[in-house]
Amino acid sequence: MTASITEVETNGVERIPDADRTARPVDLFRLAFGGANTFATCVLGAFPILFGLSFWQGLAATLLGLVAGALLLAPMALFGPTNGTNNAVSSSAHLGVHGRIVGSFLSLLTAVAFFSISVWSSGDALVGGAHRLAGVPESDVTYGIAYAIFAGLVLVVCIYGFRFMLMVNKIAVIAASALFVLGAFAFAGDFDAGYAGTFTSTADPLFWPSFIGAALIVLSNPVSFGAFLGDWSRYIPATTPRRRVMGAAFLAQIATLLPFVFGLATASIIATKAAKYVDPAAPNYVGGLLAISPGWYFLPLCLIALIGGLSTGTTALYGTGLDVSSVFTRFSRVQSTFFIGVLSIAFIFIGRFALNLAQSISTFATLIITCTAPWMIVMALGYVTRRGWYDADALQVFNRRQTGGRYWFNHGWNWRGMSTWFISAGVALLFTNLPGQFVGPLGNLANGADISLPVGLALAAVVYLGLLTLFPEPRGVYGPDGPRFVRASDTEVPPITGGTQEPLAAEPAAAH
């Protein structure tokens, strides 16, 4: 029987019973698209113009980054239907039952960062629009009220859980999309597709670093969802064809071309009509957008800010509360969500008014994504080598405070996956180049281009497959059909012992 949207969700990270798994791939599409169909994505879409690219060059960089990011993200949707739990718990299969805390930690940092970005950007837009529309003063008090409204609404939705969140995003996807399309009419008269940017030729030594940097910023948006897709896809039945699940995740990111192009096009108008707002030293996209908007579009902008802030915040915060409840098992999902939500809200206010972290948090988010990408490669390649076969009972060992099982490896740590993540993320950080914020020791080797993400991705793939080949995992982790592309060892799998909870009443999940 399907739970009511007004019924508080009680499921934690334990395997979702088959009877409760009634979601469809289209629901995954709505949640993933709704979480990115926001003002924060428009801000990312403005970066190609901030980097000096023309409109068409910026569009090419956006398409490149978006398609690459969507392809990288799509496999992360498969773990939820297969195992009936979130991706951090599923990562036990590849990093060990203790090593899964890496995924939990990454999702916590990502959620706080993107929750903050969404609240700040949406709150600023709402206050700015209200000031232009009704003369509401732009003061710390009004900004604080706007932030509190967003954050409070997000926390309430997340506490109610998946069904309520799905209902909110069903509305948000349609409403925000319609408002962005309306924006095309609002800015059509000022838009010039021939906007030339600042580069006279692609031979300019700064062009390719700018082009690559813009594409990687766009790519970072899909990657930011990597740790969270399982939070929603776990409600999809295990019998659902994999191509439909991956297709929903892929298309959800391709659909974000709408807010990305909105940000790109309006940024080109801002650069022409209000250039001070796109000064690379102190960019202010939201302020520039308000400056060039016709009066009748102020209200739609406020609605985009409200809807977008709610969608992004819920998709970020919900999964983190779920994860924390699995690490600290004495807390329920609702208690953990409330606790993390209150801490995040406190961080938003302290960071904005006391420490002025609004700009630094964007850099922080970029660094987190640089570390998350290698973890995603371990998960995706692990899924391929295991042929999509997992023991759903053994994945829950950590949550039950048990020991042993297929994924115990070395005292709960799989050093192959852990080493891959640690080495790849560490080297990627060395190549990071965020001028004025963070530049790694090797950040200037590519003539100023930030190549940290592709370096991390490529290195993770090579190191992980190399370690699996040179140091085979136990045959027991691969299931009846054995490994794909790598070898297996005859090391025995220790039995599951300890704990007080009963094993899952389900067979190990297999590919379909």
Buried (B, 14 or more C-beta within 10 A) or exposed (E): EEBEBEEBBEBBBBBBEEEBBBBBBEBBBBBBBBBBBBBBBBBBBBBBBBBBBBBEBBBBBBBBBBBBBBBBBBBBBBBBBBBBBBBBBBBBBBBBBBBBBBBBBBBBBBBBBBBBBBBBBBBBBBBBBBBBBEEBEEEEEBBBBBBBBBBEBBBEBBBBBBBBBBBBBBBBBBBBBEBBEBBEEBBEEBBEEEBEBBBEEEEEEBBBBBBBBBBBBBBBBBBBBBBBBBBBBBBBEBEBEBEBBBBBBBBBBBBBBBBBBBBBBBBBBBBBEBEEBBEEEEBBBBBBBBBBBEEEBBBBBBBBBBBBBBBBBBBBBBBBBBBBBBBEBEBBBBBBBBBBBEEBBEBBBEBBBEEEBBEEBBBBBBBBBBBBBBBBBBBBBBBBBBBBBBBBBBBBBBBBEBBBBBBBBEEBBBBBBBBBBBBBBEBBBBBBBBEEBBBBEBBEBBEBBBBBBBBBBBBBBEBBBEBBEEEBBBBBBBBEEEBEEBEBEEEEBBEBEEBEEEEBEBEBBBBE
